[in-house]
Amino acid sequence: MLASAAAQAVRIAPEAMDETRFSQEGVRRLLPAGAAAKDLAGTEWGLRALAGDTPTVIALNSVTCPLSQKTGPTLARIEDAYAGKGVNFIHVNVSGLDSVADMKEHAKSLGLDGAYLNDSDLNLAGTLGAKTTTEVFVLDSARTLVYRGAINDQYGIGYTKPEATNHYLTDAIDAVLAGERPTVEATSAPGCLIKPESESRWAAGDVTYHGRIARIMADNCVSCHRENGVGPFRLDTYENVQKRAMMLGFVVEDGIMPPWFAAETPEAEGDWHPGWANNAALSDDDKRDLLAWLDSDMVKGDPDDHPVTQAIASAWQIGEPDLIVEMTEGVEIPADGYLDYQYVRIPDVVSEDKWVKAIEIKPSEPQVVHHVLAWNRERGERWEPISESRGEFDGYYAAYVPGNAVQVFPEGFARKLEAGDDITMQMHYTPNGRAVTDKTQIGFIFADEDELGPDGKPDHEVEVMGIANTWFRIPAGTRGHADTASVTLPAAIRVMSFLPHMHVRGQAFKYVATLPDGTVRTLLDVPAYDFNWQLRYELAEPIDLPAGTVIEVTGTFDNSKGNPANPDPESVVRWGDQTFEEMLLGYVEYYLMPEAQEQLAERDVERIRLTRFFRQLDRDGDGEVRREDVRERLRSVFDRFDRNGDGVMTLSEMLGENAGAE
């Protein structure tokens, strides 16, 4: 049956099929008249009666498939556009899980006029040789299949383009109406896979759902894939797992799910690396048993063997917050298309200084929220485009991605939130086929007085730095282009986690530390970076890095035509906030070692931050930044620090009269 697709991390773009495969895929062959499916009233209809002798589009769908939701509005607009041109549309739900009520609401909400069928047994889909839930089939008036594949190339599993560049479905319809053969006759259709009959690839042995698989699901999947979870469907019952068998097998075998992209630490570097506290990858045993069971008869087993169901909070994962703040006004997200990053400020979060020991970002519409980065700002501090970038250099206060919305610090650790601070959130929304309004909330749990020291502070203050290169230039059409950024630590730190950040051209990311004695250590290697999962890689134990250590991050980019998420492979790409631009930014979460706290107690932390920012602007390292060399959106900051107004800014000017060189 249907194997639903949370394959958010894999990129499958529509590709023209090889000419020799067309006959195997049914293109240019007569479809049998007897293929049938039932309408929502339970009446069975044959293909001959449904199609008649007019050009017909058969469009598959599933209410719960994320890509099917995204393509729905586009399909509805196409149906409307051809309503008066004699083209028949048949909508076929192939989920096997969607209720009749859900299907009726789906058709009503999109305004679909054509017949709507429930093909839960895949009779019609099997006749068509269908592969996914977004696939469309165009028949001419003699029931010859002339096109099969994607509607267009705007959406794929793991990416969204601002607009489609290839309109496969409408091109095929226009060709049929003109009595011509479509230029493109078949493509792949990224979506939720439909399971064909096939021989077993793995032996299931004695593995049963109740005895083994339910535990694997509970340990690795159900926290997101549950009622009110951030996953697009549930995996907490036998039926939900069984009916998604093929897609689950695909994403598990390829390492797409559960999402985890860190490579193992090289053996040559010894046992210094403690590993990861939040490693989401399946163990070898779990993966073997799950794949074997999915490709077998999927035996239920004895219900008495089912694991104890763990209660999962449907509200706040951190527990009831001490303070909840939310957007003053909601952000309206359209049903489809592309939305620029939205920046939303929540003013005056607290009236007195607080130490935060747990924080959670909670969108009201998690299905459309790709990620959130939040920064705290002093009351009234300007929030211009440069400030957005400056915030990213400074790190983040809190972050959200599906499955990673919570930060709970160990005992004795906390982050400071000062009286009058504003919280500004960078919101990345991805429309999913339904217009909604999001009002994201942030929940805080504060440290009690007895959890703080005599000085009113925790043992360790958690901080985040951003290591960024804003001057990179990715040539058009290139794959494997690499650039770097680095920082020299002014004091000893203990590193807690990493969060690499690039956009849709991101291909790989690596953190490397060069210690003062010349020793080189790989801190984190992500050989297959995925923009759809902005994962925070949390160390099992902190790593000590002494003062003078150079942390270098390397980002590798794919700006070629072979990258299906690439908005424009013909363009030279530079730094920018929006998804169609790029970033090279490596976050490091850390705290100062005790001796470093004493060293820095007398130092101007703001001076260190400004020095780092100046070095980002000083491309050639000559100690001077000229106004004409600064991008237009940075010039307001330049003018603020060019204290003598001569068009050249030095580090001394940026630091002010009383600040010496670092």
C-alpha positions in Angstrom: 0.0 0.0 0.0 1.0 3.6 0.5 4.4 4.3 2.1 4.1 7.9 3.1 6.9 10.3 2.6 8.6 12.1 5.3 11.7 11.9 3.1 12.3 15.6 3.8 16.0 15.1 3.5 16.3 13.5 0.1 16.3 15.5 -3.1 14.5 13.8 -6.0 13.9 16.1 -8.9 11.8 15.3 -11.9 14.0 13.8 -14.6 13.2 12.9 -18.2 13.1 9.1 -18.4 15.3 7.2 -20.9 13.5 6.7 -24.3 13.9 2.9 -24.0 11.9 2.9 -20.8 8.8 4.5 -22.1 7.2 1.2 -23.1 7.9 -0.2 -19.7 6.3 2.8 -18.1 3.2 2.5 -20.3 3.7 5.7 -22.4 2.0 5.5 -25.8 0.1 2.4 -24.9 -3.6 1.8 -24.6 -4.9 1.7 -21.1 -7.4 -1.1 -20.4 -10.9 0.0 -20.1 -11.6 -2.3 -17.1 -9.3 -0.5 -14.6 -11.6 0.7 -11.9 -11.9 2.5 -8.6 -14.7 3.6 -6.3 -16.1 7.1 -5.8 -16.7 8.5 -2.3 -20.2 7.0 -2.3 -18.8 3.5 -2.8 -19.8 3.2 -6.5 -17.2 1.5 -8.7 -16.3 3.2 -11.9 -14.3 1.9 -14.8 -11.7 3.9 -16.7 -13.7 3.8 -19.9 -16.8 5.4 -18.2 -14.7 7.9 -16.4 -12.5 9.1 -19.3 -15.1 8.8 -22.1 -13.7 10.0 -25.4 -12.1 13.2 -24.2 -8.6 14.1 -23.2 -8.2 13.1 -19.5 -5.9 13.9 -16.7 -5.7 11.3 -13.9 -4.1 12.9 -10.8 -3.1 10.9 -7.8 -3.1 12.3 -4.3 -3.0 11.6 -0.6 -4.4 13.9 2.0 -1.5 13.2 4.4 1.4 13.2 1.9 3.3 16.5 2.3 4.2 16.8 -1.3 0.6 16.0 -2.4 -0.5 18.8 -0.1 1.9 21.3 -1.7 1.0 20.4 -5.3 -2.8 20.5 -4.7 -3.3 24.2 -5.3 -1.3 24.1 -8.5 -3.4 21.2 -9.7 -6.6 22.9 -8.9 -5.6 26.0 -10.8 -4.7 23.9 -13.8 -8.1 22.1 -13.7 -9.8 25.5 -13.6 -7.7 26.8 -16.5 -8.8 23.8 -18.8 -12.4 23.6 -17.6 -13.8 25.1 -20.8 -11.4 23.3 -23.1 -12.9 19.8 -23.0 -10.3 18.3 -20.7 -11.6 15.8 -18.1 -9.9 15.6 -14.6 -10.1 12.5 -12.4 -8.6 12.8 -8.9 -7.5 9.5 -7.3 -6.7 9.1 -3.6 -4.2 6.2 -3.2 -3.5 6.6 0.5 -5.4 3.7 2.0 -5.4 5.6 5.2 -7.4 8.8 4.5 -11.0 8.8 5.6 -13.9 9.6 3.2 -14.5 12.7 5.2 -10.9 13.8 4.8 -11.2 13.2 1.0 -14.4 15.2 0.8 -12.8 18.1 2.7 -9.7 17.8 0.4 -11.8 18.1 -2.7 -13.9 20.9 -1.3 -11.0 23.0 0.1 -9.2 22.9 -3.3 -12.3 23.4 -5.3 -11.8 20.3 -7.4 -14.6 19.7 -9.9 -13.5 16.4 -11.5 -14.5 12.9 -10.2 -12.8 12.0 -6.9 -12.0 8.3 -6.4 -10.9 6.3 -3.4 -8.4 3.7 -4.8 -7.4 2.3 -1.4 -6.7 -1.2 -2.9 -4.5 0.4 -5.7 -6.5 -1.3 -8.4 -6.4 1.7 -10.7 -3.0 2.9 -9.6 -1.6 -0.6 -10.1 -3.0 -0.7 -13.7 -1.3 2.6 -14.3 2.0 1.3 -12.9 1.9 4.4 -10.6 5.0 5.1 -8.4 4.1 8.1 -6.2 1.2 10.1 -4.8 1.9 13.2 -6.9 2.0 11.4 -10.2 -0.3 12.6 -13.0 -1.3 10.8 -16.2 -2.5 12.4 -19.4 -4.6 10.3 -21.8 -5.7 11.3 -25.2 -9.3 10.8 -26.5 -8.4 7.1 -27.4 -7.2 6.3 -23.9 -3.5 6.3 -25.0 -1.2 7.4 -22.3 0.8 10.3 -23.7 2.4 11.7 -20.5 3.1 10.5 -17.0 5.1 12.1 -14.2 5.3 15.4 -12.3 3.0 18.4 -12.5 6.0 20.7 -12.7 9.4 21.1 -11.1 8.6 23.6 -8.4 8.4 21.1 -5.5 10.4 18.1 -4.6 11.1 16.0 -1.5 13.3 18.4 0.4 13.2 21.5 -1.6 10.9 24.3 -3.0 11.8 26.6 -5.9 10.4 30.2 -5.9 8.5 29.2 -9.1 8.4 26.3 -11.6 10.8 26.4 -14.6 9.2 23.3 -16.3 5.5 22.9 -16.7 5.2 19.3 -17.7 1.5 18.8 -17.2 0.2 21.9 -19.0 2.7 21.3 -21.8 1.4 17.8 -22.2 -2.3 18.9 -22.2 -1.6 21.6 -24.7 0.1 19.1 -27.0 -2.8 16.7 -26.8 -5.3 19.5 -27.6 -3.2 20.5 -30.5 -3.0 17.0 -31.8 0.7 16.8 -31.1 3.1 14.6 -29.1 4.4 16.1 -25.9 8.0 17.1 -26.0 8.5 15.5 -22.6 6.5 12.3 -22.3 7.6 11.0 -18.8 9.4 12.3 -15.7 9.8 11.0 -12.2 7.3 12.4 -9.7 8.8 13.1 -6.3 6.2 12.2 -3.7 5.1 9.4 -1.4 5.9 6.0 -2.8 3.3 3.5 -3.7 4.4 -0.1 -3.0 4.4 -2.5 -6.0 4.3 -6.2 -5.6 7.9 -7.4 -5.3 10.0 -10.3 -3.9 11.4 -10.0 -0.4 14.9 -8.5 -0.1 15.4 -9.2 3.6 14.5 -12.1 5.8 12.1 -11.2 8.6 13.0 -14.0 10.9 10.9 -13.9 14.2 10.6 -10.1 14.2 7.1 -9.0 14.9 5.4 -5.6 15.3 4.4 -5.9 18.9 7.6 -7.7 20.0 10.2 -5.5 18.2 9.1 -3.0 15.6 6.8 -1.0 18.0 9.8 -0.4 20.2 12.0 0.8 17.4 9.2 3.2 16.3 8.7 4.4 19.9 12.4 5.0 20.4 13.2 6.7 17.1 10.1 7.9 15.3 7.0 8.5 17.4 8.2 11.6 19.2 7.6 13.4 15.9 5.2 11.1 14.1 2.3 11.1 16.5 -0.9 13.0 17.1 -0.1 16.7 17.4 3.5 15.9 16.5 5.6 17.9 14.0 5.7 14.9 11.6 3.2 15.0 8.8 1.7 11.6 9.7 1.5 9.1 12.6 3.7 6.0 13.1 2.3 4.9 16.5 0.0 2.1 15.3 0.5 -1.1 13.3 -1.8 0.1 10.5 0.1 3.4 10.1 3.5 1.6 9.9 2.3 -1.3 7.7 0.6 1.0 5.1 3.8 3.1 4.8 6.1 0.1 4.5 7.8 0.9 1.2 8.6 4.5 2.0 9.8 3.7 5.5 12.1 1.0 4.0 13.5 3.5 1.5 14.3 6.3 3.9 15.7 3.9 6.5 17.9 2.0 4.1 19.3 5.2 2.6 19.9 6.7 6.0 17.5 9.6 5.3 15.4 8.8 8.4 15.9 9.2 11.3 17.7 12.4 10.3 21.4 12.3 11.3 24.2 13.4 9.0 27.4 13.4 11.1 30.2 11.1 9.9 32.1 9.0 12.4 35.2 10.6 13.9 38.3 9.3 12.0 39.9 6.4 13.9 43.3 8.0 13.3 42.5 10.8 15.7 42.1 8.4 18.6 39.5 8.3 21.3 39.6 12.1 22.2 36.1 12.7 20.6 33.3 11.7 23.0 30.7 11.1 20.3 27.2 12.5 20.2 24.6 12.8 22.9 21.7 13.2 20.4 22.8 10.8 17.7 19.5 9.9 16.0 20.8 7.2 13.7 19.4 3.7 14.0 21.7 1.1 15.4 22.8 -1.7 13.0 20.5 -4.2 14.8 17.5 -1.9 14.7 18.0 -1.0 11.1 18.5 -4.7 10.1 15.4 -5.9 11.9 13.2 -3.0 10.8 14.1 -3.4 7.1 13.6 -7.2 7.3 10.1 -6.8 8.8 9.1 -4.0 6.4 9.9 -6.2 3.4 8.1 -9.3 4.8 4.5 -10.1 5.6 4.8 -7.7 8.5 3.6 -10.0 11.2 1.8 -8.4 14.1 2.7 -10.9 16.7 1.2 -11.1 20.2 -0.4 -7.8 21.5 0.8 -8.8 25.0 4.3 -8.2 23.7 3.6 -4.5 22.9 5.7 -2.0 24.8 4.3 0.3 27.4 3.1 3.4 25.7 5.0 6.4 26.9 3.1 9.5 27.5 4.3 12.3 25.3 3.4 15.9 26.1 1.2 17.4 23.5 1.9 21.0 24.7 5.4 21.8 25.9 8.2 19.3 25.8 10.2 21.2 28.5 7.2 21.0 30.8 5.0 23.9 31.8 7.1 27.1 31.1 7.5 29.9 33.6 7.0 32.3 30.8 5.4 32.0 27.4 5.7 34.8 24.8 4.3 34.9 21.3 4.2 36.9 18.2 2.0 40.1 18.6 0.5 39.4 15.1 0.4 36.2 13.2 2.3 35.7 9.9 0.1 34.7 7.0 1.6 31.9 4.9 0.0 31.3 1.5 -1.1 27.9 0.3 1.8 27.6 -2.2 4.7 29.4 -3.7 7.7 30.8 -2.0 8.0 33.1 1.0 11.0 35.3 1.9 12.4 35.0 5.5 10.2 36.9 7.9 11.7 38.8 10.9 9.4 39.1 13.9 10.2 41.0 17.1 8.8 40.2 20.5 9.5 43.3 22.7 10.4 43.5 26.4 10.4 39.8 27.2 11.3 40.2 30.9 11.2 43.1 33.4 14.2 41.7 35.4 17.3 39.7 34.6 16.6 36.0 34.4 18.7 32.9 33.9 17.1 30.5 31.4 17.7 26.7 32.0 15.3 25.5 29.3 13.8 27.0 26.2 11.4 25.8 23.5 10.2 27.4 20.3 6.7 26.2 19.5 5.1 27.2 16.1 1.3 27.2 16.0 1.6 25.7 12.4 4.7 23.5 12.5 3.9 21.9 9.2 5.0 25.1 7.4 7.9 26.1 9.6 11.2 25.0 8.2 13.4 26.6 10.9 13.5 29.5 13.4 16.6 31.3 14.7 16.0 33.7 17.7 18.3 36.4 19.1 17.9 38.5 22.2 18.5 42.3 21.7 18.7 45.2 24.1 15.6 47.3 24.2 15.5 49.7 21.3 18.5 48.3 19.5 18.1 48.8 15.8 17.1 45.8 13.8 18.1 46.4 10.2 19.3 43.9 7.6 22.9 44.4 8.9 21.7 43.7 12.4 20.2 40.5 11.2 23.5 39.4 9.8 25.3 40.7 12.9 23.0 38.6 15.0 24.0 35.5 13.0 27.7 36.3 13.6 27.0 36.6 17.3 25.3 33.2 17.4 21.7 32.6 18.3 19.7 32.5 21.5 17.5 29.7 20.6 16.8 27.6 17.5 14.0 25.4 16.1 13.9 22.8 13.4 11.4 19.9 13.2 12.5 17.4 15.8 14.9 19.8 17.4 12.9 22.6 19.1 14.1 22.2 22.7 17.2 23.1 24.6 17.5 21.9 28.2 20.8 22.7 29.8 22.5 20.5 32.3 22.4 21.3 36.0 24.5 24.4 36.7 24.2 25.7 33.2 21.9 28.6 31.9 21.6 31.4 29.4 21.1 35.0 30.5 18.0 37.0 29.5 18.3 40.6 30.6 15.6 43.0 31.6 14.1 44.8 28.7 15.6 42.4 26.1 13.7 41.9 22.9 13.5 38.6 21.1 13.8 38.7 17.3 13.0 35.6 15.3 14.1 34.8 11.8 11.2 32.7 10.4 11.6 30.4 7.4 8.2 29.3 6.2 7.6 26.7 3.5 4.0 26.7 2.1 2.5 23.2 2.1 -0.8 23.5 0.1 -3.0 25.2 2.8 -3.1 28.9 3.7 -2.5 29.3 7.4 -1.6 31.9 9.9 1.3 31.1 12.3 1.8 32.6 15.8 4.9 31.1 17.1 5.5 31.0 20.9 8.6 30.7 23.0 8.5 29.0 26.4 11.2 29.7 29.1 11.9 27.9 32.3 14.1 29.9 34.7 16.6 28.8 37.2 15.4 29.2 40.8 17.5 31.1 43.3 18.7 27.9 45.0 20.0 26.8 41.6 22.3 29.8 41.3 25.5 30.6 43.2 25.9 33.3 45.9 26.6 35.8 43.2 23.2 35.1 41.6 24.8 33.3 38.6 24.9 29.7 37.4 28.1 27.7 37.5 28.4 28.2 33.7 26.9 30.6 31.3 26.1 29.0 27.9 27.1 31.1 24.9 27.0 30.7 21.1 29.4 32.1 18.6 29.0 32.2 14.8 31.9 31.6 12.5 31.0 33.2 9.2 32.4 33.9 5.8 30.4 36.7 4.1 32.7 37.3 1.2 32.6 34.0 -0.6 31.7 33.8 -4.3 30.3 30.6 -5.8 30.8 30.5 -9.5 27.9 29.7 -11.7 27.4 26.0 -12.6 30.0 24.7 -10.2 29.8 21.6 -7.9 32.2 21.0 -5.0 33.1 24.7 -4.6 34.6 25.2 -1.0 35.2 28.2 1.1 36.3 28.6 4.7 35.9 30.8 7.8 37.8 30.7 11.0 38.2 32.2 14.5 41.1 32.2 16.9 39.9 31.7 20.5 40.9 34.5 22.8 40.3 32.3 25.8 39.9 28.6 26.7 36.4 27.2 26.1 34.5 23.9 26.5 32.5 23.2 23.4 29.0 21.7 23.9 27.5 21.5 20.4 27.7 22.6 16.8 25.1 23.8 14.3 26.2 24.2 10.7 24.1 26.5 8.4 24.0 26.9 4.7 21.2 27.1 2.2 19.9 24.9 -0.7 23.3 24.8 -2.4 25.0 23.4 0.7 26.7 20.1 -0.1 29.0 19.4 2.9 30.2 21.1 6.1 33.2 20.5 8.4 34.6 21.9 11.7 38.3 21.5 12.3 40.3 22.7 15.3 44.1 23.5 15.1 45.5 23.6 18.6 48.3 25.9 19.6 50.8 23.0 19.4 49.8 22.3 15.8 47.6 19.3 16.5 44.6 19.1 14.1 41.3 17.7 15.2 38.1 17.1 13.2 35.3 18.3 15.5 32.3 17.6 13.1 32.2 16.3 9.6 28.9 16.4 7.7 29.7 14.9 4.3 26.1 15.2 3.0 24.7 18.5 4.3 20.9 18.8 4.1 19.3 22.2 4.3 16.0 20.7 5.4 17.5 19.5 8.7 19.3 22.3 10.6 20.5 19.8 13.2 22.3 20.7 16.4 25.0 18.2 17.0 25.4 17.8 20.8 28.5 16.3 22.2 28.2 13.5 24.7 30.8 15.4 26.8 32.3 18.9 26.2 35.6 19.2 24.3 38.2 21.5 25.8 39.9 23.9 23.4 42.7 26.1 24.8 43.2 29.8 24.1 44.9 30.3 20.7 43.0 27.4 19.1 41.9 28.1 15.5 38.4 26.7 14.7 38.0 26.6 10.9 34.7 25.8 9.2 34.6 24.6 5.6 31.4 24.8 3.5 31.2 23.0 0.2 28.5 24.1 -2.3 26.7 22.6 -5.3 25.7 25.4 -7.7 25.3 23.1 -10.7 22.4 22.0 -12.7 22.6 18.7 -11.0 21.4 20.1 -7.8 17.6 20.0 -8.1 17.0 22.5 -5.3 19.2 25.1 -7.1 17.1 28.2 -7.9 19.4 29.4 -10.6 22.6 27.5 -11.6 23.5 30.2 -14.1 24.0 32.8 -11.3 27.1 33.7 -9.2 26.0 33.2 -5.6 27.1 35.4 -2.7 26.1 35.8 1.0 22.5 36.7 1.7 19.6 36.0 4.1 17.2 34.5 1.6 17.1 30.8 0.6 18.0 31.6 -3.0 21.2 33.3 -1.7 23.8 31.4 0.4 25.5 31.4 3.8 28.6 29.8 5.3 28.0 29.9 9.0 29.1 27.5 11.7 27.6 28.0 15.2 29.5 26.8 18.2 27.8 26.4 21.6 30.3 26.7 24.5 31.0 27.9 27.9 34.2 29.5 29.3 36.5 27.4 31.4 36.9 28.7 35.0 40.4 30.3 34.4 39.1 31.9 31.2 36.2 33.5 33.1 38.7 35.2 35.3 40.8 36.3 32.3 37.9 37.8 30.6 36.3 39.4 33.6 38.4 42.5 33.0 38.1 42.4 29.2 35.5 44.1 27.1 33.4 41.3 25.6 31.7 43.8 23.2 35.2 44.7 22.0 35.9 41.1 21.1 32.7 40.8 19.2 33.3 44.1 17.3 36.8 42.9 16.5 35.5 39.7 15.0 32.9 41.7 13.0 35.6 44.1 11.7 37.7 41.1 10.5 34.7 39.9 8.6 34.6 43.2 6.7 38.3 43.5 6.2 38.6 41.2 3.3 42.3 41.8 2.5 43.4 42.1 6.1 45.1 45.5 5.7 43.4 46.9 8.8 41.2 49.3 6.8 37.7 49.0 5.4 36.6 51.4 2.6 33.0 52.4 2.2 32.9 51.6 -1.5 34.0 48.0 -0.7 31.1 47.5 1.7 27.8 46.1 0.4 25.0 48.7 0.3 23.0 47.0 3.1 26.0 47.3 5.4 26.8 51.0 4.8 24.5 52.3 7.6 26.7 50.4 10.0 29.9 51.6 8.3 28.7 55.3 8.6 28.1 54.7 12.3 31.6 53.6 13.0 33.5 55.8 10.5 33.8 58.4 13.2 35.9 60.9 11.2 33.8 60.5 8.1 36.8 60.0 5.8 35.3 56.9 4.1 37.8 54.6 5.6 37.0 52.7 8.8 39.7 51.2 11.1 39.4 48.8 14.0 40.3 51.6 16.4 37.4 53.6 15.1 35.0 50.7 15.4 36.2 50.1 19.0 36.0 53.8 20.0 38.6 56.2 21.4 39.2 54.3 24.6 39.6 50.8 23.1 43.1 49.6 22.3 44.1 47.1 19.7 43.4 43.5 20.7 
